[in-house]
Amino acid sequence: KEGLKGITNYRDGCREGVLTSIEAPVVPSNTGVVKRPKVLEADLHLVKAKGEPFIIMVGLLNDKPYEVFAFRPSPGIIPHITFKSHTGKIIKVGKMHYSFESEHFTVENLSLANSNVEENAVTLYSSMLLRHGVNIKYITKTAKKVNDSITSFSSAVCRVLNKYIPNGESKGDICPECGATLTRENGCLICKNCGWSRCE
């Protein structure tokens, strides 16, 4: 019916070059991003940038920074600041909808708390890099290339993130005064040799 004269069957591997295995493409099982649980423990930090007060929240997964939110305290969000830096929970309500709860206050929708596009970009990019496991020192080093002003918003975010870098020797950082290797302590670079210090 099909006009065939004959049929030959080959088993895979029986003859070189005649038939080769066709395997489905391998899809990596791990993309490097750990799925976010619905609730994350969070640290709330009070900082200043450009002379304005900011609240920077760092969501923690396994005690490591996983995401960042930041906004200015205002009557529509937080009626008054009568608290210090403290801990709470960031809860994922839905896509791009996160809330924050602590003993001091609640924010229903963190995504609406800051309407500044540039500031939102800093926190979104930082969160994306943290979720992909990028070392904090590389995140802050790159952010400083964009704006190294000590009073800038991105510098304030960097100062907060640097608090999560473990204390100890800071590879590649040399004291500008005496040339000794600097040590990192509580977000600051310190020279144990001559006492020079710089907080990032």
Stockholm file with secondary structure:
# STOCKHOLM 1.0

chainA/1-200         KEGLKGITNYRDGCREGVLTSIEAPVVPSNTGVVKRPKVLEADLHLVKAKGEPFIIMVGLLNDKPYEVFAFRPSPGIIPHITFKSHTGKIIKVGKMHYSFESEHFTVENLSLANSNVEENAVTLYSSMLLRHGVNIKYITKTAKKVNDSITSFSSAVCRVLNKYIPNGESKGDICPECGATLTRENGCLICKNCGWSRCE
#=GR chainA/1-200 SS CCCCCCCCCCCTTSSTTTCCCCCCCCCCSCCSCCCCCSEEEEEEEEEEETTEEEEEEEEEETTEEEEEEEECCCTTTCSCCCCCSEEEEEEEEETTEEEEECSSCEESCGGGSCCCHHHHHHHHHHHHHHHTTCCHHHHHHHHHHHCCCTTSHHHHHHHHHHTTSCSEEEEEEECTTTCCEEEEETTEEECTTTCCEEEC
#=GC SS_cons         CCCCCCCCCCCTTSSTTTCCCCCCCCCCSCCSCCCCCSEEEEEEEEEEETTEEEEEEEEEETTEEEEEEEECCCTTTCSCCCCCSEEEEEEEEETTEEEEECSSCEESCGGGSCCCHHHHHHHHHHHHHHHTTCCHHHHHHHHHHHCCCTTSHHHHHHHHHHTTSCSEEEEEEECTTTCCEEEEETTEEECTTTCCEEEC
//
